[in-house]
Amino acid sequence: MIQSPGFLLTILAFVLVIGPLVFIHEMGHYLAGRWFGVKAEAFSIGFGREIAGWTDRRGTRWKLGWLPLGGYVKFDGDMNPASQPDAAWLSLPAAERQRTFQAKPVWQRAIIVAAGPAVNLTAAVLILAGFAFFYGVNATPAVVGRIEPNSAAMRAGLRAGDRITALGGRTITTFADMATYTALRPDEQIRVDYARGGKPASTSLKIGVTTERDRFGNTFRKGVLGIRSARPEYRRIPLWQAPGYGLAMTGDVLRGTLDGLGQIITGRRSVDELGGPLKIAKISGEQFSLGWPALVWLIAMISINLGFINLLPVPMLDGGHLFFYAIEAVRRRPVTPQVAEWAYRGGLAALLALMLFVTLNDLGSFGLWKNLAGLIG
């Protein structure tokens, strides 16, 4: 039976997920800017027309926009998307110009820009550290307990008691490592390194494929080896060790994100799996209906991806700014305003095209195009 969280719960969950993540991202920029003496003109959650706001004693306008799909901090003198000095900036009084973003050395500007993604990644580390402390971690060793009949593992000659040490050249420590690696690689041929009776050995196999369906009607195509563990082991993590586990889990998620992106680029994974705000809202509602722990876990996953995406060297994103600052640091002077302007125009066009594509993907995953085709037919 397919369960639906409902429209209102979905909207609420989406706000609870996106709102705090956008806030802490922009707060990272804001606090780093204040640290270096840059005045902020505006701090906005959401885009478009202001629906509520106030001005603090420093002159910063804190506001909510009607379109809750992001946010921004506008620093003094930040008069164009590329944050390039212009005639209006040059005309400012010297004392006022010193408080502007463009007046700061390149290393300070880089820190201010990088602070947003850094805070997102730090938030994820802390959330995952909390899960490690309160719920423990799956410490089941990557030892074969049972082989499923007619599975990839059986065809490769693996046996109960074998300890898997590497898959596709990637070191495997726990059963969870093995499951995560194989889930992302259905139908792929890989090398398996293992130890049998203390002696190293290796074989190759083609990862099996299974399709699963959750309680919300979502289907997932994932890879499986056909291996079961002998005895699951969960271990509580001391508080002082939890941040390290949170950092390691964040690294694993980032590596999985890079793996998935590489598979899409090389055609091994369908671009239909790319999703946008509508899909995030749908998943948020589903996870919220499962309880607060599931929603908080989702917040950590999206926070990691938000930090990662913003670090990509694409103009209009934080990573694009950092790319230009790196060029400026090497050349000892910024790129010309004309080059920056055209780069940011291209980046904006690419982001808008991607947003349109993922929105169409989202609508397709909801069955809109099939329904329209049925009506037309």
PyMOL commands that set and color helices and strands:
alter all, ss='L'
color gray80, all
select helices_A, chain A and resi 7-35+87-90+94-97+106-135+152-155+175-183+242-265+271-273+277-289+292-310+318-331+337-365+368-376
alter helices_A, ss='H'
color red, helices_A
select strands_A, chain A and resi 40-55+61-75+137-138+144-147+163-167+170-171+189-196+199-206+208-213+219-224+227-229+234-235
alter strands_A, ss='S'
color yellow, strands_A
deselect
rebuild
show_as cartoon
